[in-house]
Amino acid sequence: MAVQHVGEMTLEELRRVIREEINTSTAAKPIRRWDPIRAKAALDWLSKNRWTPPPGTPSTLELLREDRDR
């Protein structure tokens, strides 16, 4: 089959390509079951490794505004 650009496809052809891509990508990855122990370990790690900026550090919004104004 020749390479076809999205703009040249019918809606049904595009839907078929999307379905095939989804089926291909999801078939290759095993679905993980919810594991509360892994979730707790991840949350514990985040809590332990949380970093708090020192007082007076500009907020994210202030940094974005500063960048915008440059």
The first five atom37 places (N, CA, C, CB, O) and aatype in JSON, in Angstrom:
{
  "aatype": [12, 0, 19, 5, 8, 19, 7, 6, 12, 16, 10, 6, 6, 10, 1, 1, 19, 9, 1, 6, 6, 9, 2, 16, 15, 16, 0, 0, 11, 14, 9, 1, 1, 17, 3, 14, 9, 1, 0, 11, 0, 0, 10, 3, 17, 10, 15, 11, 2, 1, 17, 16, 14, 14, 14, 7, 16, 14, 15, 16, 10, 6, 10, 10, 1, 6, 3, 1, 3, 1],
  "atom_mask": [
    [1, 1, 1, 1, 1],
    [1, 1, 1, 1, 1],
    [1, 1, 1, 1, 1],
    [1, 1, 1, 1, 1],
    [1, 1, 1, 1, 1],
    [1, 1, 1, 1, 1],
    [1, 1, 1, 0, 1],
    [1, 1, 1, 1, 1],
    [1, 1, 1, 1, 1],
    [1, 1, 1, 1, 1],
    [1, 1, 1, 1, 1],
    [1, 1, 1, 1, 1],
    [1, 1, 1, 1, 1],
    [1, 1, 1, 1, 1],
    [1, 1, 1, 1, 1],
    [1, 1, 1, 1, 1],
    [1, 1, 1, 1, 1],
    [1, 1, 1, 1, 1],
    [1, 1, 1, 1, 1],
    [1, 1, 1, 1, 1],
    [1, 1, 1, 1, 1],
    [1, 1, 1, 1, 1],
    [1, 1, 1, 1, 1],
    [1, 1, 1, 1, 1],
    [1, 1, 1, 1, 1],
    [1, 1, 1, 1, 1],
    [1, 1, 1, 1, 1],
    [1, 1, 1, 1, 1],
    [1, 1, 1, 1, 1],
    [1, 1, 1, 1, 1],
    [1, 1, 1, 1, 1],
    [1, 1, 1, 1, 1],
    [1, 1, 1, 1, 1],
    [1, 1, 1, 1, 1],
    [1, 1, 1, 1, 1],
    [1, 1, 1, 1, 1],
    [1, 1, 1, 1, 1],
    [1, 1, 1, 1, 1],
    [1, 1, 1, 1, 1],
    [1, 1, 1, 1, 1],
    [1, 1, 1, 1, 1],
    [1, 1, 1, 1, 1],
    [1, 1, 1, 1, 1],
    [1, 1, 1, 1, 1],
    [1, 1, 1, 1, 1],
    [1, 1, 1, 1, 1],
    [1, 1, 1, 1, 1],
    [1, 1, 1, 1, 1],
    [1, 1, 1, 1, 1],
    [1, 1, 1, 1, 1],
    [1, 1, 1, 1, 1],
    [1, 1, 1, 1, 1],
    [1, 1, 1, 1, 1],
    [1, 1, 1, 1, 1],
    [1, 1, 1, 1, 1],
    [1, 1, 1, 0, 1],
    [1, 1, 1, 1, 1],
    [1, 1, 1, 1, 1],
    [1, 1, 1, 1, 1],
    [1, 1, 1, 1, 1],
    [1, 1, 1, 1, 1],
    [1, 1, 1, 1, 1],
    [1, 1, 1, 1, 1],
    [1, 1, 1, 1, 1],
    [1, 1, 1, 1, 1],
    [1, 1, 1, 1, 1],
    [1, 1, 1, 1, 1],
    [1, 1, 1, 1, 1],
    [1, 1, 1, 1, 1],
    [1, 1, 1, 1, 1]
  ],
  "atom_positions": [
    [[0.84, -1.18, 0.0], [0.0, 0.0, 0.0], [0.89, 1.25, 0.0], [-0.96, -0.01, 1.23], [1.87, 1.31, 0.75]],
    [[0.58, 2.2, -0.82], [1.36, 3.43, -0.91], [1.11, 4.29, 0.32], [0.99, 4.21, -2.2], [0.05, 4.23, 0.94]],
    [[2.11, 5.08, 0.67], [1.98, 5.98, 1.81], [0.9, 7.01, 1.48], [3.34, 6.68, 2.15], [0.9, 7.63, 0.42]],
    [[-0.01, 7.17, 2.42], [-1.12, 8.09, 2.2], [-1.09, 9.13, 3.31], [-2.49, 7.34, 2.17], [-0.94, 8.79, 4.49]],
    [[-1.23, 10.38, 2.95], [-1.26, 11.45, 3.94], [-2.64, 11.5, 4.59], [-0.91, 12.81, 3.29], [-3.64, 11.14, 3.97]],
    [[-2.68, 11.95, 5.82], [-3.92, 12.01, 6.57], [-4.96, 12.83, 5.81], [-3.68, 12.6, 7.96], [-6.14, 12.47, 5.77]],
    [[-4.53, 13.93, 5.22], [-5.46, 14.79, 4.5], [-6.08, 14.14, 3.28], [0.0, 0.0, 0.0], [-7.1, 14.61, 2.78]],
    [[-5.49, 13.05, 2.8], [-6.01, 12.35, 1.63], [-6.9, 11.18, 2.0], [-4.87, 11.87, 0.77], [-7.5, 10.56, 1.13]],
    [[-6.98, 10.86, 3.3], [-7.77, 9.72, 3.75], [-9.23, 10.1, 3.94], [-7.21, 9.15, 5.05], [-9.57, 11.25, 4.23]],
    [[-10.08, 9.09, 3.77], [-11.48, 9.28, 4.14], [-11.55, 9.13, 5.66], [-12.43, 8.25, 3.41], [-10.6, 8.66, 6.29]],
    [[-12.66, 9.54, 6.24], [-12.83, 9.43, 7.68], [-12.74, 7.98, 8.13], [-14.17, 10.04, 8.12], [-12.14, 7.68, 9.16]],
    [[-13.31, 7.08, 7.37], [-13.27, 5.66, 7.73], [-11.84, 5.1, 7.65], [-14.2, 4.85, 6.8], [-11.45, 4.31, 8.51]],
    [[-11.07, 5.51, 6.65], [-9.68, 5.05, 6.55], [-8.86, 5.56, 7.74], [-9.04, 5.54, 5.23], [-8.04, 4.83, 8.3]],
    [[-9.1, 6.8, 8.12], [-8.38, 7.38, 9.27], [-8.75, 6.64, 10.55], [-8.7, 8.89, 9.41], [-7.88, 6.33, 11.37]],
    [[-10.02, 6.36, 10.73], [-10.46, 5.62, 11.92], [-9.8, 4.24, 11.98], [-12.0, 5.47, 11.94], [-9.39, 3.79, 13.05]],
    [[-9.7, 3.57, 10.83], [-9.08, 2.25, 10.77], [-7.6, 2.33, 11.18], [-9.21, 1.65, 9.35], [-7.11, 1.49, 11.94]],
    [[-6.9, 3.33, 10.67], [-5.48, 3.51, 11.01], [-5.32, 3.77, 12.5], [-4.85, 4.67, 10.19], [-4.44, 3.21, 13.14]],
    [[-6.17, 4.62, 13.06], [-6.1, 4.93, 14.5], [-6.37, 3.68, 15.31], [-7.11, 6.04, 14.88], [-5.66, 3.4, 16.28]],
    [[-7.41, 2.9, 14.94], [-7.71, 1.66, 15.66], [-6.52, 0.7, 15.63], [-8.94, 0.98, 15.06], [-6.17, 0.1, 16.64]],
    [[-5.91, 0.57, 14.46], [-4.75, -0.33, 14.33], [-3.6, 0.12, 15.21], [-4.29, -0.41, 12.86], [-2.95, -0.7, 15.85]],
    [[-3.34, 1.42, 15.24], [-2.25, 1.95, 16.07], [-2.53, 1.72, 17.55], [-2.05, 3.45, 15.81], [-1.63, 1.32, 18.3]],
    [[-3.76, 1.95, 17.97], [-4.11, 1.74, 19.38], [-3.97, 0.27, 19.74], [-5.56, 2.22, 19.67], [-3.39, -0.07, 20.77]],
    [[-4.48, -0.61, 18.89], [-4.38, -2.04, 19.16], [-2.93, -2.51, 19.2], [-5.15, -2.83, 18.11], [-2.57, -3.34, 20.03]],
    [[-2.1, -1.99, 18.32], [-0.69, -2.37, 18.28], [0.04, -1.88, 19.52], [-0.03, -1.81, 17.03], [0.82, -2.62, 20.12]],
    [[-0.21, -0.63, 19.91], [0.53, -0.07, 21.04], [0.06, -0.65, 22.37], [0.4, 1.45, 21.06], [0.87, -0.85, 23.27]],
    [[-1.24, -0.93, 22.51], [-1.71, -1.48, 23.78], [-1.42, -2.96, 23.91], [-3.2, -1.25, 23.93], [-1.29, -3.47, 25.03]],
    [[-1.3, -3.68, 22.8], [-1.0, -5.1, 22.86], [0.43, -5.33, 23.32], [-1.22, -5.76, 21.49], [0.74, -6.37, 23.9]],
    [[1.3, -4.38, 23.07], [2.71, -4.54, 23.41], [2.99, -4.25, 24.89], [3.56, -3.64, 22.55], [4.04, -4.63, 25.4]],
    [[2.07, -3.58, 25.56], [2.31, -3.19, 26.95], [1.36, -3.95, 27.87], [2.12, -1.66, 27.13], [0.14, -3.89, 27.71]],
    [[1.92, -4.67, 28.83], [1.03, -5.36, 29.77], [0.32, -4.35, 30.67], [1.83, -6.38, 30.62], [0.89, -3.33, 31.05]],
    [[-0.9, -4.64, 31.0], [-1.67, -3.75, 31.88], [-1.3, -4.09, 33.32], [-3.22, -3.9, 31.64], [-1.41, -5.24, 33.74]],
    [[-0.88, -3.09, 34.06], [-0.53, -3.31, 35.46], [-1.78, -3.26, 36.32], [0.52, -2.28, 35.94], [-2.65, -2.4, 36.14]],
    [[-1.84, -4.15, 37.23], [-2.92, -4.14, 38.2], [-2.59, -3.12, 39.29], [-3.15, -5.56, 38.81], [-1.42, -2.85, 39.55]],
    [[-3.61, -2.57, 39.92], [-3.42, -1.63, 41.02], [-2.75, -2.36, 42.17], [-4.77, -0.99, 41.47], [-3.23, -3.4, 42.62]],
    [[-1.64, -1.81, 42.62], [-0.91, -2.41, 43.72], [-0.73, -1.35, 44.8], [0.46, -2.98, 43.25], [0.11, -0.46, 44.66]],
    [[-1.52, -1.42, 45.88], [-1.45, -0.38, 46.91], [-0.07, -0.29, 47.57], [-2.5, -0.64, 47.97], [0.31, 0.78, 48.03]],
    [[0.66, -1.38, 47.62], [2.0, -1.35, 48.24], [2.94, -0.51, 47.37], [2.56, -2.81, 48.42], [3.7, 0.31, 47.9]],
    [[2.89, -0.71, 46.04], [3.74, 0.09, 45.15], [3.33, 1.56, 45.2], [3.65, -0.43, 43.69], [4.19, 2.45, 45.19]],
    [[2.03, 1.82, 45.26], [1.55, 3.2, 45.33], [2.03, 3.86, 46.61], [0.0, 3.24, 45.24], [2.48, 5.01, 46.59]],
    [[1.94, 3.15, 47.73], [2.39, 3.72, 49.01], [3.89, 3.97, 48.97], [2.03, 2.79, 50.19], [4.37, 4.99, 49.47]],
    [[4.64, 3.05, 48.39], [6.1, 3.23, 48.29], [6.42, 4.47, 47.46], [6.76, 1.98, 47.67], [7.32, 5.23, 47.8]],
    [[5.69, 4.67, 46.38], [5.93, 5.85, 45.53], [5.59, 7.13, 46.29], [5.1, 5.76, 44.24], [6.35, 8.1, 46.23]],
    [[4.47, 7.14, 47.0], [4.09, 8.34, 47.76], [5.08, 8.6, 48.9], [2.67, 8.18, 48.32], [5.41, 9.75, 49.19]],
    [[5.53, 7.54, 49.55], [6.53, 7.7, 50.61], [7.82, 8.3, 50.05], [6.83, 6.35, 51.29], [8.42, 9.18, 50.67]],
    [[8.24, 7.82, 48.89], [9.46, 8.35, 48.26], [9.28, 9.83, 47.94], [9.81, 7.55, 46.98], [10.18, 10.63, 48.18]],
    [[8.12, 10.18, 47.39], [7.87, 11.59, 47.07], [7.9, 12.46, 48.32], [6.52, 11.74, 46.36], [8.48, 13.55, 48.3]],
    [[7.29, 11.99, 49.39], [7.29, 12.76, 50.65], [8.7, 12.93, 51.19], [6.41, 12.06, 51.7], [9.07, 14.01, 51.66]],
    [[9.49, 11.87, 51.12], [10.85, 11.9, 51.66], [11.77, 12.8, 50.82], [11.42, 10.49, 51.72], [12.68, 13.43, 51.36]],
    [[11.54, 12.85, 49.52], [12.42, 13.59, 48.63], [11.85, 14.93, 48.17], [12.73, 12.75, 47.44], [12.33, 15.51, 47.2]],
    [[10.83, 15.41, 48.86], [10.23, 16.69, 48.51], [11.22, 17.81, 48.82], [8.9, 16.9, 49.28], [11.9, 17.8, 49.85]],
    [[11.29, 18.76, 47.94], [12.19, 19.89, 48.12], [11.37, 21.16, 48.26], [13.2, 20.01, 46.94], [10.47, 21.41, 47.45]],
    [[11.66, 21.95, 49.27], [10.97, 23.21, 49.48], [11.96, 24.34, 49.22], [10.38, 23.3, 50.92], [13.03, 24.38, 49.84]],
    [[11.63, 25.25, 48.32], [12.55, 26.35, 48.03], [12.69, 27.27, 49.24], [12.06, 27.14, 46.82], [11.79, 27.36, 50.07]],
    [[13.83, 27.94, 49.34], [14.03, 28.83, 50.48], [13.07, 30.02, 50.45], [15.48, 29.32, 50.51], [12.56, 30.37, 49.38]],
    [[12.83, 30.63, 51.59], [11.94, 31.8, 51.64], [12.43, 32.89, 50.69], [11.85, 32.34, 53.08], [13.64, 33.11, 50.54]],
    [[11.49, 33.57, 50.06], [11.85, 34.65, 49.16], [12.04, 34.2, 47.72], [0.0, 0.0, 0.0], [12.22, 35.04, 46.84]],
    [[12.02, 32.9, 47.48], [12.16, 32.39, 46.11], [10.91, 32.75, 45.32], [12.41, 30.84, 46.1], [9.8, 32.58, 45.83]],
    [[11.06, 33.25, 44.09], [9.87, 33.59, 43.31], [9.03, 32.35, 43.02], [10.29, 34.27, 41.99], [9.54, 31.25, 42.86]],
    [[7.72, 32.57, 42.95], [6.82, 31.46, 42.64], [6.93, 31.13, 41.16], [5.34, 31.82, 43.02], [7.52, 31.88, 40.38]],
    [[6.35, 30.0, 40.79], [6.34, 29.6, 39.39], [5.65, 30.66, 38.53], [5.64, 28.25, 39.22], [6.11, 30.97, 37.43]],
    [[4.56, 31.21, 39.04], [3.84, 32.25, 38.31], [4.71, 33.48, 38.11], [2.55, 32.63, 39.05], [4.72, 34.07, 37.03]],
    [[5.42, 33.87, 39.15], [6.31, 35.04, 39.03], [7.42, 34.78, 38.0], [6.93, 35.38, 40.39], [7.77, 35.68, 37.23]],
    [[7.97, 33.57, 37.99], [9.01, 33.24, 37.02], [8.46, 33.27, 35.6], [9.6, 31.86, 37.33], [9.13, 33.75, 34.68]],
    [[7.24, 32.76, 35.41], [6.63, 32.79, 34.08], [6.38, 34.22, 33.62], [5.32, 32.01, 34.09], [6.62, 34.57, 32.47]],
    [[5.89, 35.06, 34.54], [5.65, 36.46, 34.18], [6.96, 37.17, 33.83], [4.95, 37.2, 35.33], [7.01, 37.99, 32.91]],
    [[8.0, 36.84, 34.58], [9.32, 37.44, 34.32], [9.82, 37.05, 32.92], [10.35, 37.0, 35.4], [10.34, 37.88, 32.18]],
    [[9.66, 35.77, 32.58], [10.06, 35.31, 31.26], [9.23, 35.98, 30.16], [9.92, 33.79, 31.17], [9.76, 36.37, 29.12]],
    [[7.95, 36.11, 30.4], [7.06, 36.73, 29.42], [7.44, 38.19, 29.17], [5.61, 36.64, 29.89], [7.38, 38.67, 28.04]],
    [[7.83, 38.88, 30.23], [8.14, 40.31, 30.11], [9.5, 40.58, 29.48], [8.09, 40.95, 31.46], [9.79, 41.72, 29.11]],
    [[10.33, 39.55, 29.35], [11.64, 39.76, 28.74], [11.55, 39.93, 27.26], [12.55, 38.63, 29.04], [12.58, 40.12, 26.6]]
  ]
}
